[in-house]
Amino acid sequence: MAGHKFRIGQRVNYRPIRGPDAASGACQVIGLLRREDGRFEYRIRNVTEELQRVAKEIELRSPNGGDDDRLQSGSESHAHKSS
């Protein structure tokens, strides 16, 4: 079973589908949520203010473009380290 794409503490770009009233931009994941229908959501905080909100997984992107890697239960980041 696939897990969350993002981990707590990870910076993400928030692009809301809710409309122009919600601010987009750089945020940090502060909580992992799971809706009753099985879709993943996240509690996020804007990096320039204390505002917190809940975002759907489809509204978030990794700043480095690597948002296709899903986290497995208990695993660390999937980032590759160069030798």
TIVO-2410 file (N, C-alpha, C; in nm, 3 decimals):
# residues 83
REC num residu      c1      c2      c3 atome chaine
REC   1      M   0.083  -0.118   0.000     N      A
REC   1      M   0.000   0.000   0.000    CA      A
REC   1      M   0.088   0.125   0.000     C      A
REC   2      A   0.058   0.219  -0.082     N      A
REC   2      A   0.136   0.341  -0.093    CA      A
REC   2      A   0.112   0.431   0.028     C      A
REC   3      G   0.217   0.504   0.065     N      A
REC   3      G   0.208   0.594   0.178    CA      A
REC   3      G   0.208   0.740   0.134     C      A
REC   4      H   0.228   0.827   0.230     N      A
REC   4      H   0.235   0.970   0.202    CA      A
REC   4      H   0.356   1.001   0.111     C      A
REC   5      K   0.341   1.099   0.025     N      A
REC   5      K   0.451   1.143  -0.061    CA      A
REC   5      K   0.553   1.227   0.016     C      A
REC   6      F   0.506   1.299   0.117     N      A
REC   6      F   0.591   1.394   0.188    CA      A
REC   6      F   0.602   1.357   0.334     C      A
REC   7      R   0.707   1.403   0.401     N      A
REC   7      R   0.730   1.370   0.541    CA      A
REC   7      R   0.723   1.497   0.627     C      A
REC   8      I   0.703   1.479   0.754     N      A
REC   8      I   0.701   1.591   0.848    CA      A
REC   8      I   0.837   1.661   0.843     C      A
REC   9      G   0.832   1.793   0.837     N      A
REC   9      G   0.953   1.874   0.830    CA      A
REC   9      G   0.997   1.908   0.689     C      A
REC  10      Q   0.941   1.841   0.590     N      A
REC  10      Q   0.979   1.865   0.450    CA      A
REC  10      Q   0.918   1.995   0.401     C      A
REC  11      R   0.995   2.071   0.323     N      A
REC  11      R   0.943   2.191   0.259    CA      A
REC  11      R   0.877   2.152   0.128     C      A
REC  12      V   0.764   2.214   0.101     N      A
REC  12      V   0.686   2.186  -0.019    CA      A
REC  12      V   0.635   2.316  -0.077     C      A
REC  13      N   0.597   2.312  -0.202     N      A
REC  13      N   0.529   2.425  -0.266    CA      A
REC  13      N   0.380   2.395  -0.266     C      A
REC  14      Y   0.302   2.487  -0.213     N      A
REC  14      Y   0.158   2.471  -0.203    CA      A
REC  14      Y   0.092   2.546  -0.318     C      A
REC  15      R   0.012   2.474  -0.396     N      A
REC  15      R  -0.065   2.531  -0.507    CA      A
REC  15      R  -0.211   2.492  -0.486     C      A
REC  16      P  -0.288   2.579  -0.421     N      A
REC  16      P  -0.425   2.543  -0.384    CA      A
REC  16      P  -0.517   2.529  -0.504     C      A
REC  17      I  -0.609   2.434  -0.494     N      A
REC  17      I  -0.712   2.418  -0.597    CA      A
REC  17      I  -0.842   2.483  -0.551     C      A
REC  18      R  -0.840   2.540  -0.432     N      A
REC  18      R  -0.960   2.599  -0.372    CA      A
REC  18      R  -0.997   2.734  -0.431     C      A
REC  19      G  -0.906   2.799  -0.500     N      A
REC  19      G  -0.936   2.929  -0.558    CA      A
REC  19      G  -0.834   3.034  -0.519     C      A
REC  20      P  -0.855   3.155  -0.563     N      A
REC  20      P  -0.756   3.262  -0.545    CA      A
REC  20      P  -0.744   3.313  -0.402     C      A
REC  21      D  -0.836   3.280  -0.313     N      A
REC  21      D  -0.829   3.330  -0.176    CA      A
REC  21      D  -0.719   3.265  -0.093     C      A
REC  22      A  -0.682   3.144  -0.125     N      A
REC  22      A  -0.578   3.074  -0.050    CA      A
REC  22      A  -0.442   3.110  -0.106     C      A
REC  23      A  -0.351   3.150  -0.016     N      A
REC  23      A  -0.216   3.188  -0.059    CA      A
REC  23      A  -0.136   3.065  -0.099     C      A
REC  24      S  -0.063   3.075  -0.208     N      A
REC  24      S   0.024   2.966  -0.251    CA      A
REC  24      S   0.167   3.000  -0.210     C      A
REC  25      G   0.258   2.902  -0.226     N      A
REC  25      G   0.398   2.929  -0.200    CA      A
REC  25      G   0.462   2.824  -0.112     C      A
REC  26      A   0.579   2.860  -0.058     N      A
REC  26      A   0.660   2.767   0.020    CA      A
REC  26      A   0.598   2.742   0.157     C      A
REC  27      C   0.587   2.614   0.191     N      A
REC  27      C   0.531   2.571   0.319    CA      A
REC  27      C   0.614   2.456   0.373     C      A
REC  28      Q   0.591   2.424   0.500     N      A
REC  28      Q   0.655   2.310   0.563    CA      A
REC  28      Q   0.547   2.215   0.613     C      A
REC  29      V   0.568   2.085   0.591     N      A
REC  29      V   0.474   1.984   0.640    CA      A
REC  29      V   0.492   1.970   0.790     C      A
REC  30      I   0.382   1.986   0.865     N      A
REC  30      I   0.390   1.973   1.011    CA      A
REC  30      I   0.305   1.858   1.063     C      A
REC  31      G   0.228   1.794   0.975     N      A
REC  31      G   0.148   1.680   1.017    CA      A
REC  31      G   0.099   1.599   0.899     C      A
REC  32      L   0.085   1.468   0.919     N      A
REC  32      L   0.034   1.378   0.817    CA      A
REC  32      L  -0.108   1.337   0.855     C      A
REC  33      L  -0.200   1.350   0.761     N      A
REC  33      L  -0.340   1.318   0.787    CA      A
REC  33      L  -0.389   1.216   0.685     C      A
REC  34      R  -0.496   1.148   0.719     N      A
REC  34      R  -0.558   1.054   0.626    CA      A
REC  34      R  -0.708   1.070   0.638     C      A
REC  35      R  -0.769   1.106   0.529     N      A
REC  35      R  -0.914   1.123   0.529    CA      A
REC  35      R  -0.982   0.987   0.533     C      A
REC  36      E  -1.110   0.989   0.566     N      A
REC  36      E  -1.186   0.865   0.574    CA      A
REC  36      E  -1.193   0.793   0.441     C      A
REC  37      D  -1.185   0.866   0.330     N      A
REC  37      D  -1.191   0.801   0.199    CA      A
REC  37      D  -1.056   0.746   0.155     C      A
REC  38      G  -0.954   0.754   0.243     N      A
REC  38      G  -0.824   0.697   0.214    CA      A
REC  38      G  -0.726   0.791   0.145     C      A
REC  39      R  -0.770   0.908   0.106     N      A
REC  39      R  -0.680   1.005   0.043    CA      A
REC  39      R  -0.594   1.073   0.149     C      A
REC  40      F  -0.474   1.111   0.108     N      A
REC  40      F  -0.382   1.173   0.202    CA      A
REC  40      F  -0.395   1.324   0.202     C      A
REC  41      E  -0.386   1.380   0.322     N      A
REC  41      E  -0.382   1.523   0.340    CA      A
REC  41      E  -0.270   1.554   0.438     C      A
REC  42      Y  -0.235   1.681   0.445     N      A
REC  42      Y  -0.123   1.725   0.528    CA      A
REC  42      Y  -0.160   1.851   0.602     C      A
REC  43      R  -0.109   1.865   0.722     N      A
REC  43      R  -0.115   1.995   0.791    CA      A
REC  43      R   0.014   2.064   0.751     C      A
REC  44      I   0.001   2.185   0.697     N      A
REC  44      I   0.117   2.260   0.651    CA      A
REC  44      I   0.119   2.399   0.714     C      A
REC  45      R   0.237   2.459   0.717     N      A
REC  45      R   0.253   2.595   0.770    CA      A
REC  45      R   0.334   2.674   0.668     C      A
REC  46      N   0.286   2.793   0.637     N      A
REC  46      N   0.359   2.882   0.548    CA      A
REC  46      N   0.492   2.917   0.613     C      A
REC  47      V   0.602   2.917   0.535     N      A
REC  47      V   0.734   2.940   0.593    CA      A
REC  47      V   0.757   3.085   0.635     C      A
REC  48      T   0.674   3.178   0.589     N      A
REC  48      T   0.694   3.318   0.624    CA      A
REC  48      T   0.595   3.369   0.729     C      A
REC  49      E   0.503   3.284   0.772     N      A
REC  49      E   0.406   3.324   0.875    CA      A
REC  49      E   0.363   3.201   0.953     C      A
REC  50      E   0.289   3.222   1.058     N      A
REC  50      E   0.245   3.113   1.145    CA      A
REC  50      E   0.115   3.047   1.102     C      A
REC  51      L   0.058   3.091   0.991     N      A
REC  51      L  -0.068   3.036   0.944    CA      A
REC  51      L  -0.054   2.888   0.911     C      A
REC  52      Q  -0.146   2.808   0.964     N      A
REC  52      Q  -0.151   2.665   0.935    CA      A
REC  52      Q  -0.277   2.634   0.857     C      A
REC  53      R  -0.269   2.532   0.772     N      A
REC  53      R  -0.388   2.489   0.698    CA      A
REC  53      R  -0.373   2.341   0.665     C      A
REC  54      V  -0.483   2.282   0.620     N      A
REC  54      V  -0.482   2.144   0.573    CA      A
REC  54      V  -0.482   2.149   0.421     C      A
REC  55      A  -0.392   2.070   0.360     N      A
REC  55      A  -0.380   2.067   0.214    CA      A
REC  55      A  -0.394   1.924   0.164     C      A
REC  56      K  -0.456   1.910   0.050     N      A
REC  56      K  -0.465   1.780  -0.016    CA      A
REC  56      K  -0.329   1.749  -0.080     C      A
REC  57      E  -0.299   1.620  -0.091     N      A
REC  57      E  -0.171   1.579  -0.148    CA      A
REC  57      E  -0.151   1.634  -0.289     C      A
REC  58      I  -0.259   1.643  -0.368     N      A
REC  58      I  -0.246   1.691  -0.505    CA      A
REC  58      I  -0.214   1.840  -0.512     C      A
REC  59      E  -0.227   1.911  -0.399     N      A
REC  59      E  -0.197   2.055  -0.396    CA      A
REC  59      E  -0.051   2.083  -0.362     C      A
REC  60      L   0.027   1.979  -0.333     N      A
REC  60      L   0.165   1.997  -0.289    CA      A
REC  60      L   0.264   1.944  -0.391     C      A
REC  61      R   0.375   2.013  -0.403     N      A
REC  61      R   0.484   1.973  -0.491    CA      A
REC  61      R   0.615   1.989  -0.416     C      A
REC  62      S   0.708   1.900  -0.442     N      A
REC  62      S   0.841   1.913  -0.386    CA      A
REC  62      S   0.915   2.026  -0.456     C      A
REC  63      P   0.987   2.111  -0.382     N      A
REC  63      P   1.060   2.221  -0.447    CA      A
REC  63      P   1.162   2.173  -0.549     C      A
REC  64      N   1.216   2.051  -0.530     N      A
REC  64      N   1.315   1.998  -0.623    CA      A
REC  64      N   1.255   1.910  -0.732     C      A
REC  65      G   1.123   1.904  -0.737     N      A
REC  65      G   1.056   1.828  -0.843    CA      A
REC  65      G   1.049   1.679  -0.819     C      A
REC  66      G   1.095   1.629  -0.705     N      A
REC  66      G   1.097   1.485  -0.679    CA      A
REC  66      G   0.977   1.438  -0.600     C      A
REC  67      D   0.858   1.484  -0.635     N      A
REC  67      D   0.741   1.449  -0.554    CA      A
REC  67      D   0.675   1.319  -0.595     C      A
REC  68      D   0.737   1.242  -0.682     N      A
REC  68      D   0.677   1.115  -0.720    CA      A
REC  68      D   0.718   1.000  -0.629     C      A
REC  69      D   0.823   1.021  -0.549     N      A
REC  69      D   0.864   0.918  -0.454    CA      A
REC  69      D   0.769   0.919  -0.336     C      A
REC  70      R   0.713   0.804  -0.304     N      A
REC  70      R   0.625   0.794  -0.188    CA      A
REC  70      R   0.703   0.739  -0.071     C      A
REC  71      L   0.674   0.792   0.046     N      A
REC  71      L   0.738   0.743   0.168    CA      A
REC  71      L   0.673   0.612   0.208     C      A
REC  72      Q   0.754   0.519   0.247     N      A
REC  72      Q   0.703   0.393   0.299    CA      A
REC  72      Q   0.703   0.403   0.451     C      A
REC  73      S   0.619   0.329   0.516     N      A
REC  73      S   0.609   0.335   0.661    CA      A
REC  73      S   0.745   0.312   0.725     C      A
REC  74      G   0.790   0.410   0.806     N      A
REC  74      G   0.916   0.397   0.877    CA      A
REC  74      G   1.038   0.429   0.794     C      A
REC  75      S   1.023   0.470   0.669     N      A
REC  75      S   1.141   0.496   0.586    CA      A
REC  75      S   1.180   0.642   0.592     C      A
REC  76      E   1.301   0.671   0.556     N      A
REC  76      E   1.353   0.807   0.550    CA      A
REC  76      E   1.335   0.861   0.410     C      A
REC  77      S   1.388   0.976   0.383     N      A
REC  77      S   1.377   1.041   0.253    CA      A
REC  77      S   1.434   0.953   0.144     C      A
REC  78      H   1.377   0.965   0.025     N      A
REC  78      H   1.425   0.889  -0.090    CA      A
REC  78      H   1.532   0.964  -0.168     C      A
REC  79      A   1.582   1.074  -0.115     N      A
REC  79      A   1.682   1.153  -0.185    CA      A
REC  79      A   1.809   1.071  -0.202     C      A
REC  80      H   1.870   1.082  -0.319     N      A
REC  80      H   1.994   1.011  -0.347    CA      A
REC  80      H   2.111   1.097  -0.307     C      A
REC  81      K   2.208   1.037  -0.240     N      A
REC  81      K   2.328   1.110  -0.200    CA      A
REC  81      K   2.438   1.079  -0.300     C      A
REC  82      S   2.510   1.184  -0.342     N      A
REC  82      S   2.621   1.161  -0.435    CA      A
REC  82      S   2.744   1.122  -0.355     C      A
REC  83      S   2.830   1.038  -0.413     N      A
REC  83      S   2.946   0.991  -0.340    CA      A
REC  83      S   3.064   1.081  -0.356     C      A
***
